[in-house]
């Protein structure tokens, strides 16, 4: 594990050591987390506004995002059904209405915040050092609060290690996503390590976007952010369609979001049996991302 990975994980572990059980405090932490995510994304937009020839770079950004989305979707969904064959899951299928449109709108708001940051940065230039320092401070606070939330969820190591479905789903998503990143780099003529790094967020857009912006620049940071945000958007659309045929695919494609944003959709469509599997899979991918990205950046 690299020094950068340890630095990133330190606030996460520190937050995990803080016991918070009062519902009012946990609600306040949820609200503060949302505010910090919006702040980080706005700072990403400000950083992107500093790129020379931004309009010319936009085409390259979108091409890379499209490649990553297509390859990861195919590879993730090709292998995740193997988990269903090995560990079939008895579901409580629910055809109740899920407000997918509302959830997609919430995700699109995140992209709008980045666009707003770009617009603000074009009319109000801000020093790169100030943006980087502010983003890093916000990220450390974000990770600390997430550590508190993980402690409050009462998800112990034993529960994680004894859930083979969740472990297998997380492993397949990680391997196939990194392979999609490597293939994207080969097709686009980028260093393979850059492509793998772009795919290592596993849906955690606020983390991957800012870390990769710091390590590879705002253009690559924007690719990582849009790719990881797309997991959320695509997952909430395809989960109801996948759940009957392959619960592992429904759980896995959302990546790290399976333990938070897409969890209500998973529970709504698959019932209670999918919840612990989704939480374990999402937790493991969330834990892997802040370790992998700094390590891969150190190699790049």
C-alpha angles and dihedrals in degrees: 000000000000125000089247090057091052091050091051093047095047097081090043091056092040090054090048089059092059112088113214118173106153109108092217092056092047090051089051091050090052091053093046091050091054091050092050092050090054090048092051092049092048089052089050088055091050090051092049090052089064092064115111114239092010093172090055092049093052093078091053091048093053093045092053092046091050091050093049093047094049097045096043092047092052096044096042094049094042094062106026093078087067087074090057091052093051097039111020112201125220105220135196096222116209124189094188119137116271117195094235093160091058092048092049089050090055090053093047089054088064091056089047090057090056090049089050090052091052091050091049092048092053093056098031110038113208125194115261092228092055091049093048094047092048093047093049092049091049091048093052091051091047092054092047092054091046088054089055090051092050090052090050091051090066091223104157130195091250092057090051097047093046094055105084094175093057092045093049094047092050092048094050093046091049096047097043093044092052089047089052088052092051092049091048090054092049092050094045095043095245128137106277092231089059092054092048090049092052089056096047097086093079091201099318094123099170090056101039094043096055098038094049091044088057093045106035104015136262095291093059090039089057091050090053093047095049092044093051093043088052089061089062094047096045094041096057089052099046101036094083090048095047101041098082095045102036121004090182090058091048091051098039105048093065089061114189091001090071089087096051129003100029095034094092091054091048092049092046094052102033104028131224097321093070096052101079091041091051093047093050094046093046092045094052093048091046089052093046096052100065088047098046101043098056090042092052091045089054088056092047 
